Amino acid sequence: MEEMPLKTAEELEAECLRLLHANMTTREIQRVGIVRTHADGSGPNWTYNQLYPEPTPIGKHDAHGIIASVAGKWALVA
């Protein structure tokens, strides 16, 4: 299996926000709390724990899918 490209937490948050702002239900989100899940930086090793401000239930559902698409492309730098 090939290693995932690496990004810093700031770069991951910027990419998440870029995609969230393109969606009508998530465009008001201004911050995504990036959390490391594994020390290894070669595969999926992060998730998010909070969205600021908290979106509506529909926005939260949409945000989860959008952020999952980003998590599947890049790993967090160790």
N, C-alpha and C positions, 0 to 999 in steps of 0.2 A: 504494500500500500504506500502510496506517495504521501510525503508530508504536506500539510496545509501551509499556505503562505502565512507569515506572521505579521501582526499589527499590534501597536500599543493600545492600551485601554482608551486613550484619547482618540486615536484613529478609528477604533471600533465604534465608539460613541458617535463620532462625526458621521460615519457611514450609516448607522442606524437612524440618526436624526434626519439625514438627507432623505432616506426612504420614508420615514414617518411623516415628514412634512409634505410629501407628495400625495398622501392619503387624506381624504377629507375628515375621517373620524379620528385621526391621530396627529393632525398638523399643529395642534396647540402644545404638544409635548416639547419641553425645552431641555430635558436632561434624562439620560438613561443610566441607571446604576449598574455598571459592569462588575461582575463578580467572577473571580477565578474558581473553577471547579476541580482542576487537576494541576499539579505542578508541571507536568510534561507539556511542552509547547508544540508537539508534533501533530496533534489531532484536536478535535473539539474539546476545549478546555475552559470554556466560560459560559456564563448565562447572565441574565439581568435580574435584579431583585426589586427595583422600584422605578417607576416612571414619574417624572415631575413636570407639571402637576398631574395628579391622578386622572386618567381619562375616564370616560363613561364605560359601562360594561361592554358595549359594542366596540368602542375604541381600544379597550384593553385586549379583547379577543383579536382584533386586527393587528395590534401592536405585537402580540405574541407571535403571530405568523410571520410578520415582517422581520422581527428580530431573529427568529429561527432561521430565516433564509440567509441572514448575515452570518449567523453562528456556523452554518454549514459550509461557509466559504473560507473563513479565516480563523486562525488560532491566535490566542493572546500570547504575546512575547513573555517568556519565562522570566 
